[in-house]
């Protein structure tokens, strides 16, 4: 079951009514808590079957305050399916997925979510069992999709497969305008970052050529020895 955040009553002293006429722009909702926005690797977001290059990345880059803006919008190209991969800067415990579509036939209907996969194409996404599947709502409100937290505790990348839309085969274009995530972020690894990189080789750190001893550090973060 999804939840539409924009129908909440007022918070923090604002007098918001339960109708749909109030101004959404100043809503303070639980969606702002535990946002993973700053932990998304935006440059590495990929979208397959997007009509406009970069549009999938663009809707992920929207902030919460921009969630109701119609543009930019992600629209599918050849058919109604969309396959998106969203990587994070570390490991996250995912709590929920936030998205906004529309009441139109082009709104996505079925969403399948996969965890930590780098090899998915449309054929594989059709055949493999997802970590979780959602039936979406046909609405312009922001939907929150709570995940099964026991399955989403060690997420480094999410792949979202929008399978179909509400057009029942008569609508070839699937459209959505906002995508966000809530959860907890953890830095990968326990070692301090400076141990992983070597600014300049230290001769005392390297054994003589051919001994096979203590050679690892020289090949991380640098070009290594020349030919």
N, C-alpha and C positions, 0 to 999 in steps of 0.2 A: 504494500500500500504506500502510495506516495503522499506527501504533504505539500500543500501550496502555502508558502510562507507569507505571501503578500496579503493574505486574508486575516492576519493577526490583528488584534486590537492594538491600541496605543501602548507605547512603552516610554518610560522615562518622563512622564508628565504630559506627553502629547495626548490630546483628546481626539483619538481616531474612532470613527464609528464603524459598525460592522457591515456597512454597505460597500459597494465597489466604486464609490465616487471620490474617496479620499485620495490625497496626493501620496503616491508611493515613494517619492524621492527621499523623504526623511525617515522612513521606516527603520527602526533598529530591531533586527530579528536575530534569532539564534544562528542564522546562517553566517553571521559575521564572526562568531566564536569558532575557534579552531580551524580557521580557514587555512588551506594549504597553498594559497595563491603564490606566496613568495618562495615556495619550495618546488615550483614547476620549472622544468628545463624547457622554456618556451621555444628556444631555437631548434630543439630536437623533436617537437611535436610533429607528427606526420599524419596525413589524411589521404586515404585512397578514395578515388571517385568523387573528388570535389570539383565543382564546375569552375570555380575561380581559384587559382593557385594561391595558397596561403590563407584561405578563408577559414579553414579549420583551426589553424593557429590563432587567427584573429579573434574568434569567439572565446577561446580559452584565455586570451589576454585581456578580455573585458574584466574590469573590476566589478565588485558588487554594486557600486553606485551606478554603473553603466548597464546593469543587467536588463533593463527594460528598453534599451535603445534597439531599434529595429535593424540598424546597420552597425558594423558589418554582420552579414548573415552567411551561414554555411548552407549551400545547396548542393545536392548530388548532381552528377553529370549524366552518365549513360543510362542509369536505372535508379531505383529508389534506395539502393543499399549504400552505406557509408561505413568505412573502417578507419577508426582513429586510434593512434597510440600516443599516450601522454606519459613521458618519463619524469621522475622526480629527482631532486638533487641528493636525496638520501633514501632511507627506508621509511615508509609511512605505515601507520595503522589507520586504515581508511574507515571512516564512520559513515559517510554518505556521499552521494553524487547529486549535484544540483544542476538542473537544466531548464531552459525555457524554449518552448516551441510555439504553437499557435492553435487556434480552434479549427484550422483548415485541414483539408484532406492530405496536405503535404506534411503534416506533423508525424514524426516517427511513432510507430506503435510498439514495436518489440525491440528491446535492448539486451544484448548479451555482453557480459563483461568477463574478460580474461585477465589473468595475473602473470606478470613477469614473462611474457612471451615476446620474442623478437622475430619470429619466423612466420607470423600469421599472414595469410592472404585470404581472399574471399572463400576459396574452396575449403581451406582448413578451418576457417571460422564457421562454415556451414556444418562441417563434419564433427568437430571436436565439442566435447561438453564444456560449457562455460562454467566459471566459478559461481555465477549467479545470473539469472535472467529476470528481466522486469517487463511488465506490461505498463506502458506509459499512458498518461492522460492526454486528451485532446483539449488543451487549454493554453491560454496566454499567460497564466500565472507561473511563477517559478516552482517547479516540482522538486521536492527532496526525496531521494531514493535511498533509504537506509540499507546498508549492506550487512551481510552476515559477518560480524566482526571476527569470529573465530577463523574464518577463511581469508580475511583481508588484513592480517596482522603484520605481514612482512612484504609489503608492496614496494617495488622499485619502479615498475611501469605498469600502466593499465592500458588494455586494448578494449575499445568500445565498438561493438558491432551493431549498427542500426540496421536491423534485418528488413523491415518493411515500413509502410506508413498506413494511414487511414483511408487511402484511396482504393483499397480492395482491388488492386491491379490496374486501375484506371488513371493513377497519378504516378508519373515516372520520376518526379522530383521530390526529394525529402528535404525539409528545411528545419534548421534550428538556429537560435540566435545567441544562446548563452550556455556556457558549460563551466562548472566549478566543482570544488571538492572540499570536504571537511574531514579532519582527522588529526593524528598526532605524528609529528616528524621526528626522526632520529638520524643522527649522523652515522654513516656507515663506518665501521671499524673503530677500534679502541685506541689505536696508536696515534700519537700526535702527528699532525699533517707534515711537519718538517722532516720527519723520518722517511717519508715516502719520496722525497725529492732531493736531488743533489745539485746545488748551484754550481759548484766547480769541483772537479775530481781531486781527491786528496790521495797522493801516491801511497801514503801509509795505509789506506783502506783497501788497497788492491794487492793481491799476491802476484808473483811473477807469472808471465804468460806461460800457459801449458800446465800449471799446477792444478787448475780446477778449483782453487780455494778462494772464497771471499770475492766472487766475481759479480754477485747479484746487484750490489748497489750502484755500480757504474753504468748499468744499462737502464736505469729508471730515471726519467726526467732529463736525460741528456743524450747526445748523439752517440756516445760510446767511442771507442778507439777507431781510428781510421784504418783503411786497408793496409 
